Amino acid sequence: MRFALPLLLASTLAAPAFADAHVGPRVTGALVDADGTQIGSVSIFETASGIVRVNVQAIGQTPGAHGVHLHETGECEGDFTSAGGHIAGDAMHGLVEGGNHPGDLPNAFVGEDGELSMEAFKANLSVDEHLIDADGAALIIHSGPDDYESQPAGDAGSRVACAVLEEAG
C-alpha cells in the first residue's frame, strides 16, 4: 500500500488521454503552488472547429469554487503577480455586456478530496495570438470564486497556483 500514493499522484496529474487529440497549436504547463511544488497540469489546444479547449488538473486545493484565468505573462514567481493581468483584449471581464476577456474561464469546483478537474471551451481565445507570444502566458488558479462581474478580474482572491504555458510539439 505504501506505493499506491505515487501511482495515484501520477495518474491524477496526467492529462486525460483524449486531450492529445488536438488539431491546432497546443500549449502545456506544470501547475505549481506557492512553494514551487508541482500540483497539477494544464493542456490548451485548438480543436478542428477553431474553439480552444482548456484542460486543468490539480490536487491539494481548498474545497469550493476557484477562479481560473489565463494571464498575460508566462512567469510564476513569488505570489504569482509576475504573471500580470488577464489576457483581456478590448473586452470587459466576466459575464457583462461586451464582456468576456479571452483569458476568462469558468470557476472550477473542488470537492472535499481537494482535486480540481476542469474542462472549458473558449471561442474568443487563440493559442497563437494570445498564448504563444514574446512574453508567453500563464494559467492561474485563485483562492476564491470569480464573481463574473467585478472589474478588472472578478474579485477571485489571491493566486494560489500558477502554470507557465509553453508550446508543445
Secondary structure, 3 states (H helix, E strand, C coil): CCCHHHHHHHHHHCCCHHHHCCCCCEEEEEEEECCCCEEEEEEEEECCCCCEEEEEEECCCCCEEECEEEECCCCCCCCCHHHCCECCCCCECCCCCCECCCCECCCEEECCCCCEEEEEEECCCCHHHHHCCCCCEEEEEECCCCCCCCCCCCCCCCEEEEEEEEECC
